[in-house]
Amino acid sequence: MSEPIIKVEHLSKKYILRHENAERYTALRDVITNKVKGVFNSKPSGGQQSKEEFWALNDVSFEIQQGERVGIIGRNGAGKSTLLKILSRIVAPTKGRITIDGRAASLLEVGTGFHPELSGRENIFLNGSILGMSKKEIERKFDEIVAFAEVERFLDTPVKRYSSGMYVRLAFAVAAHLEPDILIVDEVLAVGDAEFQKKCLGKMQQVSGEGRTVIFVSHNMAAVKQLCNRAILLKSGAVVEAGETNTVLRTYLSEPTTISSTTNLLNDYKTRRGHGEVRFAEVTVNDGDFSIDPTSDVKIKLSVEVFQDVPSIYFMFSVLGSSDNLPITNCPLLPISETAVKAGAKISFELVIPGGIFRTGFFPLYLWIGKKGELAAENYHYDCIDSLFNLNFISTKDKSILGYEPLNPNGLINIDYTILNTRVK
């Protein structure tokens, strides 16, 4: 096998977190006084300060060959962005060694590498120069960059006046067209619209086909699956698994998400949307057993809290595809209460999903509660939670039933579920 284009050996990155135990109330005069005291006193005044070591990356090792398209996946805080910043030479590692054989271009954050006071035209030449390209090389690619970014009208406008979407379009076009040996792209593409994201994925595939290497970080598993032929899974700053994309995705999606205990309290759960009049408070699946026989019914117990008076409460859930987090079920809205409910009420209820619908695999669950509109588009969201946890369907009888698709893969599955034992406190 040829020498890898990127070789990472025992890479670690440490940050020092400082915590200051300040008083609950501090007036401006106290701040000024403490600053003056600090001039004459080496000891910090005011609140006491403590330090904590945080290892964003810990003993990470892997190799990437020329022409590979590698997805870096993992939950928030896993160390993905830190790894890309080190690969892009933005920050230095605390320990370890990286060998990069070639020129790398990176797109990590909106506006990275752009000077806000310069125009789009000037920033194209600036970025090309940073990558070590001559003026002739940049001019040869200039028209392609502008056409791809679709910013012709604003080319001579300072980029500080660009929208985030325009920033990303131009930044990606520059990074992809200036012929780097390695293209490093973070989740920043999520800022662009769906059509542009599709265009970017196509360009990255083209870049790889020309023998260049792509490193791609995304929470969009469908995009990772479409683009990447290898994946690396990070967790708490360490490599959990590296290998063929589908295999690594399967490991990632099989992990329990934030919720995994027998009775799951949702009051502090952050990844949710809605106006907040009613919020999910607790959820339990099969009395805490997340491993489910595909032939058995799934029993889910839920409770919600009412924070403002509401005219009615309706509930709906959906089971999502394991590879792309898109709905694979069609479930009706069912009433929890068709009459007004006062603030302060707590409502518990249960639902049953019939068995025999899904193959073995891992399927995220989506929960919604709100007010029913005349049309589906007019439904009002009180609270909705995406990808709360995975329903793990594990067959103990027929080991040949494998896969991550529903038994009826043609279109959405209609699920006739029932709501039981509704109680209002």
C-alpha positions as CSV (number, residue, x, y, z in Angstrom):
1,M,0.0,0.0,0.0
2,S,1.2,3.5,-0.8
3,E,2.1,6.0,1.9
4,P,-0.9,7.7,3.4
5,I,-1.6,11.4,2.5
6,I,-2.5,12.0,6.2
7,K,-1.1,10.1,9.2
8,V,-2.2,11.0,12.7
9,E,-0.3,9.4,15.6
10,H,-1.4,9.5,19.2
11,L,-2.9,13.0,18.8
12,S,-4.1,14.8,22.0
13,K,-5.4,18.3,22.6
14,K,-5.8,19.8,26.1
15,Y,-7.6,22.9,27.1
16,I,-7.6,24.6,30.6
17,L,-11.1,25.5,31.8
18,R,-11.2,28.3,34.4
19,H,-14.1,28.5,36.8
20,E,-14.6,31.6,38.9
21,N,-16.9,31.5,41.9
22,A,-18.0,35.1,41.8
23,E,-20.5,36.7,44.1
24,R,-24.1,36.5,42.9
25,Y,-24.3,40.3,42.6
26,T,-21.4,42.5,41.5
27,A,-21.7,46.2,41.0
28,L,-19.6,48.2,38.6
29,R,-17.8,49.9,41.5
30,D,-16.7,46.4,42.7
31,V,-15.3,45.5,39.4
32,I,-13.3,48.8,39.2
33,T,-12.1,48.4,42.8
34,N,-10.9,44.8,42.2
35,K,-9.0,45.9,39.1
36,V,-7.2,48.6,41.0
37,K,-6.4,46.2,43.8
38,G,-5.1,43.7,41.3
39,V,-2.4,46.3,40.3
40,F,-0.9,46.2,43.8
41,N,-1.8,42.6,44.8
42,S,-0.7,39.5,42.8
43,K,-3.5,37.5,44.3
44,P,-6.8,37.6,42.5
45,S,-9.4,39.6,44.4
46,G,-13.2,38.9,44.3
47,G,-14.3,35.4,43.5
48,Q,-11.9,32.4,43.8
49,Q,-10.8,30.8,40.6
50,S,-10.3,27.1,39.9
51,K,-8.9,25.3,36.9
52,E,-9.8,22.1,35.2
53,E,-8.1,20.1,32.4
54,F,-10.3,19.2,29.5
55,W,-9.0,16.8,26.8
56,A,-10.8,17.6,23.6
57,L,-8.8,14.8,21.9
58,N,-7.1,11.9,23.6
59,D,-4.7,9.6,21.9
60,V,-6.3,9.7,18.4
61,S,-4.5,7.7,15.6
62,F,-5.6,7.0,12.0
63,E,-4.4,7.1,8.4
64,I,-6.1,8.4,5.3
65,Q,-5.0,7.4,1.8
66,Q,-4.9,9.7,-1.3
67,G,-8.3,10.0,-3.0
68,E,-10.4,8.7,0.0
69,R,-13.6,10.5,1.1
70,V,-13.6,10.2,4.9
71,G,-16.5,11.2,7.1
72,I,-15.8,12.2,10.7
73,I,-18.9,11.6,12.8
74,G,-19.9,11.8,16.4
75,R,-22.1,13.6,18.8
76,N,-21.7,17.2,19.8
77,G,-18.5,17.6,21.9
78,A,-16.9,14.4,20.5
79,G,-13.8,16.4,19.2
80,K,-14.6,16.6,15.5
81,S,-14.1,20.3,15.0
82,T,-11.0,20.3,17.2
83,L,-9.5,17.6,15.0
84,L,-10.2,19.5,11.8
85,K,-8.7,22.7,13.3
86,I,-5.5,20.8,14.1
87,L,-5.5,19.2,10.6
88,S,-5.9,22.7,9.1
89,R,-3.0,24.0,11.3
90,I,-5.3,26.5,13.0
91,V,-4.4,25.2,16.5
92,A,-1.5,23.1,17.7
93,P,-1.8,19.7,19.4
94,T,-0.8,19.2,23.0
95,K,0.7,15.7,22.2
96,G,1.1,13.5,19.1
97,R,2.2,13.9,15.5
98,I,0.5,14.7,12.2
99,T,2.1,14.1,8.8
100,I,0.3,15.7,5.8
101,D,1.7,15.1,2.4
102,G,0.1,17.9,0.3
103,R,-1.7,21.2,0.3
104,A,-4.9,21.4,2.4
105,A,-7.8,23.8,2.0
106,S,-10.4,24.0,4.8
107,L,-13.9,25.3,5.2
108,L,-14.6,25.2,8.9
109,E,-16.7,28.2,9.9
110,V,-18.7,30.9,8.1
111,G,-16.2,33.5,6.9
112,T,-13.0,31.6,7.9
113,G,-10.1,32.8,5.8
114,F,-12.0,35.8,4.4
115,H,-11.2,39.5,5.2
116,P,-14.5,41.2,5.8
117,E,-13.4,44.5,4.3
118,L,-12.3,43.0,1.1
119,S,-14.6,42.2,-1.8
120,G,-15.5,38.7,-3.0
121,R,-13.1,39.1,-5.9
122,E,-10.2,40.2,-3.7
123,N,-10.9,37.4,-1.2
124,I,-10.7,34.8,-4.0
125,F,-7.2,36.0,-4.8
126,L,-6.3,36.2,-1.1
127,N,-7.3,32.6,-0.4
128,G,-5.5,31.4,-3.5
129,S,-2.3,33.1,-2.4
130,I,-2.6,31.6,1.1
131,L,-2.9,28.1,-0.6
132,G,0.4,28.9,-2.5
133,M,-1.2,29.4,-5.9
134,S,0.2,31.8,-8.5
135,K,-2.0,34.7,-9.8
136,K,-2.2,32.9,-13.2
137,E,-3.5,29.7,-11.6
138,I,-6.2,31.7,-9.7
139,E,-7.2,33.6,-12.8
140,R,-7.6,30.3,-14.7
141,K,-10.1,29.1,-12.1
142,F,-11.7,32.4,-11.4
143,D,-14.8,32.1,-13.7
144,E,-15.5,28.6,-12.4
145,I,-15.5,29.8,-8.8
146,V,-17.8,32.7,-9.5
147,A,-20.2,30.6,-11.5
148,F,-20.3,27.9,-8.8
149,A,-20.9,30.3,-6.0
150,E,-23.6,32.2,-7.9
151,V,-22.5,35.6,-6.5
152,E,-21.7,37.4,-9.8
153,R,-23.7,40.5,-8.9
154,F,-22.0,40.9,-5.5
155,L,-18.5,40.1,-6.6
156,D,-17.1,43.6,-5.9
157,T,-19.1,44.1,-2.7
158,P,-17.2,43.7,0.7
159,V,-18.0,40.2,2.0
160,K,-19.0,41.7,5.4
161,R,-22.3,42.6,3.6
162,Y,-22.8,39.0,2.5
163,S,-25.5,36.8,4.0
164,S,-24.2,33.6,5.7
165,G,-25.4,31.6,2.7
166,M,-23.5,33.8,0.3
167,Y,-20.4,33.5,2.5
168,V,-20.6,29.7,2.5
169,R,-21.2,29.5,-1.3
170,L,-18.2,31.6,-2.1
171,A,-16.0,30.0,0.6
172,F,-16.8,26.5,-0.6
173,A,-16.3,27.4,-4.2
174,V,-12.9,28.9,-3.5
175,A,-11.8,25.9,-1.4
176,A,-13.0,23.3,-3.9
177,H,-11.8,24.9,-7.1
178,L,-8.3,26.0,-6.1
179,E,-7.1,22.4,-6.5
180,P,-6.0,21.5,-3.0
181,D,-4.6,18.0,-2.4
182,I,-6.9,17.7,0.6
183,L,-10.3,19.4,1.1
184,I,-11.5,19.7,4.7
185,V,-15.2,20.6,5.2
186,D,-17.0,21.0,8.5
187,E,-20.7,21.2,9.2
188,V,-20.7,24.7,7.8
189,L,-22.5,23.5,4.7
190,A,-25.7,23.2,6.7
191,V,-26.0,27.0,6.3
192,G,-26.6,26.6,2.6
193,D,-29.9,25.7,1.0
194,A,-30.7,22.1,0.0
195,E,-29.9,22.7,-3.7
196,F,-26.5,24.1,-2.9
197,Q,-25.7,21.3,-0.5
198,K,-26.5,18.8,-3.2
199,K,-24.2,20.7,-5.6
200,C,-21.4,20.7,-3.0
201,L,-21.7,16.9,-2.4
202,G,-21.4,16.5,-6.2
203,K,-18.3,18.7,-6.3
204,M,-16.7,16.8,-3.5
205,Q,-17.3,13.5,-5.3
206,Q,-15.7,15.0,-8.4
207,V,-12.7,16.3,-6.4
208,S,-12.2,12.8,-5.0
209,G,-12.5,11.3,-8.5
210,E,-9.6,13.5,-9.6
211,G,-7.4,11.8,-6.9
212,R,-7.8,14.4,-4.2
213,T,-8.7,13.6,-0.6
214,V,-11.9,14.9,1.1
215,I,-12.5,15.0,4.9
216,F,-16.1,15.8,5.7
217,V,-17.7,16.4,9.1
218,S,-21.5,16.4,9.3
219,H,-24.5,15.4,11.5
220,N,-26.4,14.6,8.2
221,M,-25.9,10.8,8.1
222,A,-27.5,10.7,4.6
223,A,-24.9,13.1,3.3
224,V,-22.1,11.1,4.9
225,K,-23.4,7.8,3.5
226,Q,-23.7,9.3,0.0
227,L,-20.3,11.0,-0.1
228,C,-17.9,9.0,2.0
229,N,-16.3,5.6,1.4
230,R,-14.8,5.5,4.9
231,A,-15.8,7.0,8.3
232,I,-14.2,7.6,11.6
233,L,-16.4,7.7,14.8
234,L,-15.3,9.9,17.6
235,K,-16.6,9.8,21.2
236,S,-15.3,11.9,24.1
237,G,-12.2,12.8,22.1
238,A,-11.2,9.2,21.2
239,V,-11.7,7.0,18.1
240,V,-14.4,4.4,18.7
241,E,-14.3,2.9,15.2
242,A,-12.8,3.5,11.8
243,G,-13.7,1.6,8.6
244,E,-16.3,1.2,5.9
245,T,-19.0,3.9,6.1
246,N,-22.1,1.8,6.5
247,T,-20.4,-0.3,9.3
248,V,-19.4,2.8,11.2
249,L,-22.8,4.5,10.8
250,R,-24.4,1.4,12.1
251,T,-22.3,1.6,15.3
252,Y,-23.0,5.3,15.7
253,L,-26.7,4.9,15.3
254,S,-26.9,1.9,17.6
255,E,-25.6,4.0,20.5
256,P,-28.3,5.2,22.9
257,T,-28.6,8.9,22.6
258,T,-28.9,11.4,25.4
259,I,-31.7,9.4,26.9
260,S,-31.0,5.9,28.2
261,S,-32.3,5.4,31.8
262,T,-35.4,3.6,32.9
263,T,-37.5,6.7,33.5
264,N,-36.2,9.6,31.4
265,L,-36.6,13.1,32.6
266,L,-36.9,15.6,29.7
267,N,-37.2,18.9,31.5
268,D,-33.5,19.7,30.9
269,Y,-33.4,18.2,27.4
270,K,-32.1,21.0,25.1
271,T,-32.7,19.6,21.6
272,R,-36.3,20.5,21.2
273,R,-38.5,22.9,19.3
274,G,-41.9,24.6,19.8
275,H,-43.6,27.4,21.7
276,G,-43.4,25.8,25.1
277,E,-47.0,26.0,26.4
278,V,-46.9,22.2,26.9
279,R,-43.7,20.3,27.2
280,F,-42.7,16.6,27.4
281,A,-41.5,15.7,30.9
282,E,-40.9,12.0,31.0
283,V,-40.7,9.0,28.6
284,T,-40.2,5.3,29.2
285,V,-40.1,2.6,26.5
286,N,-41.1,-1.0,27.5
287,D,-40.5,-0.2,31.2
288,G,-36.9,0.8,30.4
289,D,-35.9,-2.0,28.0
290,F,-34.8,-0.3,24.8
291,S,-34.0,-3.7,23.1
292,I,-37.2,-4.8,21.4
293,D,-38.2,-8.0,19.6
294,P,-39.4,-6.9,16.2
295,T,-42.5,-9.2,16.6
296,S,-43.5,-7.7,19.9
297,D,-45.6,-4.6,20.6
298,V,-43.8,-1.4,21.8
299,K,-45.3,0.3,24.8
300,I,-44.3,3.9,25.4
301,K,-45.3,5.8,28.6
302,L,-45.2,9.6,28.4
303,S,-46.0,12.5,30.6
304,V,-46.3,16.2,29.8
305,E,-46.5,19.4,31.8
306,V,-48.8,22.3,31.0
307,F,-47.2,25.8,31.5
308,Q,-49.9,28.0,30.0
309,D,-53.7,27.5,29.4
310,V,-54.3,25.8,26.1
311,P,-57.5,25.1,24.2
312,S,-56.6,21.4,23.4
313,I,-53.7,19.0,23.2
314,Y,-52.9,16.6,20.4
315,F,-50.1,14.1,20.1
316,M,-48.2,12.5,17.3
317,F,-45.0,10.5,16.9
318,S,-42.9,9.2,14.0
319,V,-40.2,6.6,13.6
320,L,-37.2,7.8,11.6
321,G,-34.9,6.0,9.2
322,S,-31.7,4.9,10.8
323,S,-29.4,6.2,8.0
324,D,-31.0,9.6,7.2
325,N,-33.3,10.5,10.1
326,L,-36.2,11.0,7.7
327,P,-39.7,9.7,8.7
328,I,-40.5,6.2,7.5
329,T,-44.0,6.1,9.2
330,N,-47.2,7.9,8.8
331,C,-49.0,8.3,12.2
332,P,-52.2,10.3,12.8
333,L,-52.6,13.1,15.3
334,L,-54.6,11.7,18.3
335,P,-56.2,13.8,21.0
336,I,-54.8,13.9,24.5
337,S,-57.5,16.4,25.5
338,E,-60.0,17.9,23.1
339,T,-61.0,20.5,25.7
340,A,-59.2,23.3,27.4
341,V,-56.4,22.5,29.9
342,K,-55.3,24.9,32.6
343,A,-51.7,25.8,33.4
344,G,-50.1,23.6,36.1
345,A,-51.7,20.4,34.9
346,K,-49.6,17.2,34.5
347,I,-50.9,14.6,32.0
348,S,-49.6,11.1,31.6
349,F,-50.6,8.6,28.9
350,E,-49.4,5.5,27.1
351,L,-49.3,4.4,23.5
352,V,-48.8,1.0,21.8
353,I,-47.0,0.5,18.5
354,P,-48.0,-2.9,17.0
355,G,-45.3,-5.5,16.5
356,G,-44.3,-7.0,13.2
357,I,-43.6,-3.7,11.4
358,F,-39.9,-3.2,11.6
359,R,-36.9,-5.3,10.8
360,T,-34.0,-5.5,13.2
361,G,-32.1,-2.3,13.4
362,F,-32.0,1.1,15.2
363,F,-34.7,3.6,14.6
364,P,-34.8,7.2,16.1
365,L,-38.1,8.3,17.6
366,Y,-39.7,11.8,17.0
367,L,-42.3,13.1,19.4
368,W,-44.7,16.0,18.8
369,I,-47.4,17.6,20.9
370,G,-49.5,20.7,19.9
371,K,-52.8,22.1,18.7
372,K,-54.4,20.6,15.6
373,G,-55.1,23.0,12.7
374,E,-57.6,22.9,9.9
375,L,-54.8,21.8,7.7
376,A,-51.6,19.9,8.6
377,A,-49.5,23.0,7.7
378,E,-51.5,24.9,10.3
379,N,-50.7,22.6,13.2
380,Y,-49.3,24.6,16.2
381,H,-46.3,23.2,17.9
382,Y,-46.2,23.2,21.7
383,D,-43.2,20.9,21.9
384,C,-41.4,18.5,19.5
385,I,-38.2,16.5,20.0
386,D,-36.2,15.0,17.2
387,S,-34.2,11.8,17.5
388,L,-34.9,11.4,21.2
389,F,-33.5,7.9,21.4
390,N,-33.2,4.8,19.2
391,L,-35.8,2.0,19.3
392,N,-33.5,-1.0,19.1
393,F,-35.2,-3.9,17.3
394,I,-33.2,-7.0,18.0
395,S,-34.4,-10.4,16.8
396,T,-33.8,-13.3,19.1
397,K,-35.5,-15.8,16.9
398,D,-34.7,-15.2,13.2
399,K,-31.1,-14.0,12.8
400,S,-31.6,-13.7,9.0
401,I,-33.9,-10.7,9.3
402,L,-31.3,-8.0,9.1
403,G,-31.2,-4.5,7.7
404,Y,-32.3,-1.0,8.5
405,E,-35.4,-0.6,6.4
406,P,-39.0,-1.3,7.3
407,L,-40.6,-4.6,6.2
408,N,-42.6,-2.5,3.7
409,P,-40.0,-0.3,2.1
410,N,-42.3,1.2,-0.5
411,G,-43.4,4.6,0.9
412,L,-44.4,5.4,4.5
413,I,-45.8,2.8,6.8
414,N,-49.2,3.6,8.2
415,I,-49.3,2.9,11.9
416,D,-52.6,2.5,13.7
417,Y,-51.6,3.1,17.3
418,T,-53.8,3.7,20.3
419,I,-53.5,6.0,23.3
420,L,-54.3,4.4,26.7
421,N,-54.6,5.3,30.3
422,T,-54.7,9.1,30.0
423,R,-54.6,10.7,33.5
424,V,-54.7,14.4,34.4
425,K,-53.3,15.7,37.7
